[in-house]
Amino acid sequence: MSVQSVREFISRHLAASTGLAALGAALDARASGVPLDPAIAARIDDLLTALGAGNALDEVNAADALPLLAELRVTLGSDAKLLYPQTRSIGWTHPEPELLQAAGDTSAGFAHGLTHVVAPALDGLAERLGKPGAAFLDIGVGVAGLAIALARLWPELRVVGIDTWQPSLVRARTNVERAGLRTRIELREQRAESLEDDAAFDLAWVPLPFMSEQVIPATLQRARRAVRPGGWALIGLTKPGPDPAMAAVVRLRTTMWGGPLLSTGNAEHLLRDAGFTEVVSLPTPPGSIVALVAGRRPA
Ligand SMILES: C[S@@+](CC[C@H](N)C(=O)[O-])C[C@H]1O[C@@H](n2cnc3c(N)ncnc32)[C@H](O)[C@@H]1O
């Protein structure tokens, strides 16, 4: 490709990438209630209109705006890191609190699907999560976005959240305190592959796209022991999907996050090898870049 062709490639795609940032600004104004500077607001309207999204936020309220904004903050914030050698790292080692919080806000959105779609699909899980003494193991608790959202949806649920990344755990402690959930959410600095809990949880969440491939078999064995007999482990994977460019985006992100690219078939094998039974891949909505696979500790 000539230098001129590279310039043309950049200008062909620039409107879309700046358009997402402009949409992020409009979503932030909606979510935070802090209005945009009128001069910037007019330019953002121009750009979104030119991209066919002039009325994009007409039906979006502040609560709807937050998860959309969080997703843009994580993706655009991570993408910007590709531009410098010192920030182009592999693994979840972000120092920026805003980026860590945005990942937590995104994963908080998963609590709804976990409660209303996943739990009813796995035998006995909804009953277990609703009972006094119910317990959830959140591997990779991050800033506790998912842990807090799930504790709010399941009033009997106690959560143990483990992570290795101190900057996330520091923020998680503040978030749990602010949410008034200190007595129900325990946070530990611990590696998943070193878990020692035995028959303590009804559900364990394992986010494989953020975990290095070498630790996954040991993590799943420890998770099987940590789950109560008849309880479940739920694995999250990235799913590249049919569109070649979007599939390449998903593969790039997974590699940047430090995780392996595994199919649902691979994940099913890993769960069976770790001693889980009733292993099942769960349906996710069309266009979703996440796949879910569950396995049960034999009773
Ligand atoms: C993006 S985060 C999940 C976000 C989280 N649900 C929240 O609400 O903030 C994935 C987490 O997995 C953690 N992680 C990766 N490998 C791990 C391991 N071996 N043991 C424990 N945590 C791990 C990372 O440090 C990261 O915080």
PDBQT file of the ligand as one rigid body, heavy atoms in Angstrom, charges set to zero:
ROOT
HETATM    1  C1  LIG A 301     -12.036  -7.132  33.244  1.00  0.00    +0.000 C 
HETATM    2  S1  LIG A 301     -12.017  -7.843  34.703  1.00  0.00    +0.000 S 
HETATM    3  C2  LIG A 301     -13.607  -8.200  35.190  1.00  0.00    +0.000 C 
HETATM    4  C3  LIG A 301     -14.365  -6.967  35.584  1.00  0.00    +0.000 C 
HETATM    5  C4  LIG A 301     -15.168  -7.157  36.839  1.00  0.00    +0.000 C 
HETATM    6  N1  LIG A 301     -16.255  -8.106  36.662  1.00  0.00    +0.000 N 
HETATM    7  C5  LIG A 301     -15.662  -5.831  37.382  1.00  0.00    +0.000 C 
HETATM    8  O1  LIG A 301     -16.836  -5.748  37.750  1.00  0.00    +0.000 OA
HETATM    9  O2  LIG A 301     -14.852  -4.890  37.455  1.00  0.00    +0.000 OA
HETATM   10  C6  LIG A 301     -11.260  -9.451  34.630  1.00  0.00    +0.000 C 
HETATM   11  C7  LIG A 301     -10.417  -9.598  35.836  1.00  0.00    +0.000 C 
HETATM   12  O3  LIG A 301      -9.832 -10.895  35.905  1.00  0.00    +0.000 OA
HETATM   13  C8  LIG A 301      -8.657 -10.753  36.674  1.00  0.00    +0.000 C 
HETATM   14  N2  LIG A 301      -7.809 -11.941  36.543  1.00  0.00    +0.000 N 
HETATM   15  C9  LIG A 301      -7.093 -12.339  35.466  1.00  0.00    +0.000 A 
HETATM   16  N3  LIG A 301      -6.420 -13.484  35.746  1.00  0.00    +0.000 NA
HETATM   17  C10 LIG A 301      -6.723 -13.820  37.035  1.00  0.00    +0.000 A 
HETATM   18  C11 LIG A 301      -6.340 -14.904  37.899  1.00  0.00    +0.000 A 
HETATM   19  N4  LIG A 301      -5.519 -15.849  37.482  1.00  0.00    +0.000 N 
HETATM   20  N5  LIG A 301      -6.854 -14.940  39.153  1.00  0.00    +0.000 NA
HETATM   21  C12 LIG A 301      -7.716 -13.959  39.571  1.00  0.00    +0.000 A 
HETATM   22  N6  LIG A 301      -8.104 -12.909  38.795  1.00  0.00    +0.000 NA
HETATM   23  C13 LIG A 301      -7.613 -12.837  37.545  1.00  0.00    +0.000 A 
HETATM   24  C14 LIG A 301      -8.039  -9.482  36.114  1.00  0.00    +0.000 C 
HETATM   25  O4  LIG A 301      -7.098  -8.911  36.997  1.00  0.00    +0.000 OA
HETATM   26  C15 LIG A 301      -9.277  -8.599  35.900  1.00  0.00    +0.000 C 
HETATM   27  O5  LIG A 301      -9.501  -7.720  36.974  1.00  0.00    +0.000 OA
ENDROOT
TORSDOF 0
